[in-house]
Amino acid sequence: MGRRTLGAAGRALLAAAALAAAAPASAGLGERADAIAEDRKALEAEPGGSIAHERYTVERMRSPANEVREYVSPSGVVFGVAWDGISHPDLDRLLGAYAPDWKRAAAKPSTGSKRHRRVRAGALVVETWGHMRSLHGRAWVGSLVPRGVSADAIR
């Protein structure tokens, strides 16, 4: 009896499964909030406390380089992140599954100021601004923002 080999689709499915199994837990955009502790560890940050609002909670963390705030919906999903500091945090980690979309959109030529940039990739919006040693940013997924909450709350 002959040996069967996987087709391209089968190999792609196996590769995706292997990557998913190997991916570290992260509370990036669209992910569950229970992994925020993993973000703190990866960003080498200390807990900065939680702030409860009527329609969401803000989980804060601080490192020597920056402060990061993750915005969590009542269903426990991270819908936004914001940061301030002397450098940008690991955006791949904070944007989670949306990071590749952001990278593709950010690679396109932009018009406007270098000090303030807004990148839109589908429902994802990433804004960065500031100058050397005073960098700021925020990102959110519009479809994940809880009803009754404005994106302006992410700051």
N, C-alpha and C positions, 0 to 999 in steps of 0.2 A: 504494500500500500504506500502511495507517495506521500511526501511531506507537504503540508499546506503552509503557505506564508501569508502574513497579514498584508492586506492592501494598504494604500496610502491613508485611507480613512481609519483603518484599524490602528495603524501606527500613530496617527495623530491623536486618536482617542486614548491610547495607552500613555502617550507623552503628556497629555493634559491631566490624566489621572495621577501620574507620577508627580507632576508639578504641584497639583493641588494637595497631595499628601505631604509633600516636602515643604510647602509654604508655611512660614511661621505665623502664629496667630497675630492678628493686628486689628486694631479698632479703627482702621482707615474709613474713609467715607463709605457709607452703605453697609458697614460691618456692625456686628453686635458690640455693645458697650462693655461686655464682660472682659474684653481683651485690652482695655485701656492700660491696665498694669503692665502689659507687654510693651506697649508704646513707651511708657515711662522708662522701662528698663532699656529699651533699644535707643532711646534718645538721651539716656543717662541723666534723667530728670528726677526731681523729687516731687511728691504730691503737693499740689498747691491748694487743695480743697475743692469742694463742690458748691455750686450756687444753684439753688432750685428756683425756677421761675414757674409761672402758672402752666405753660405749655411745653417746657423743655428744661433740661438740666445742663449746666456747664461744668465740665470736669477740667480743672486746671493742673498744669505741671510746670515746674521751673527747672532750668539747667543753668549753668554759668553763661551760656550763650543766648538763651531766649526763654520766653514764656509761651506755652502752647495752651490753647483752650479748645476742647472738643465739645461740640454741642450734640446732645443726646435727646431724641424724641421720647415721648412716654412709652412707645413700644420697644425702647432699648436700642435703637439704631442711631449711629452717628450720622447726622445730616449736614454738619458743617464743622470747619476748623478755622482757627485764627491764630496768629502768632505775632510777636514783637521781639526784637532782639538785635544783637550785633551781627547775626547771620541768619539765613533761612534754615529752618529745621529740615530733616530728611523728608522732602515732599513725596517721594515715592512711597514711603511708609504711611504718611498721613492721608494721601489720596487713595491709597489701597488699589482696588481694581480699576479705579478711574485714572491712575497714573499714566498708562500708555496713551489714553485719549488726550490727556493734558500735554504730554510730550509732543505728540504729533501736531496738535494745534499750536503749541508754543514755538515749534520749529518754523512755522510759516512767518514770512516777513510781516512786521506790524507797523502801523502808522501811529503817530502820537508820541507822547513823552516816554523817555527811557526811565524816568523816575516813577511813573505810574503806568502799569500795564494790566489790561484786562484780557484774559483768554477765555473763550467760550468753546466748549466741545460738547455738543448736545445739551444735556441737562446740567452739565458741570460748568461752573464758573469759578475761575481763579483770578484773584486780583492781588498784585504786589505793588508796593510803593516804598519810598524812602530813599536814603542815601547811605554811603559807607558808614557802617557801625550803628545804623538806626534803620533797620529793615522791618517791614510790616507786611502782613498779607492775610488773606482770608479766602476760603474756598467753601462751596456748598453745591449740593445737588438739588436743584429746584423741585424735582418730583418727590424728594424725601423731606423737605421742610414741612413741619406740621402745619395743619390748617390754622389760620389765625396768627401765624408767626411771619414776620417780614424778614427778608434776607438782611435787612439793616441791623437786625439784632445780633448778627454774627460779626463781632468786632473785637 
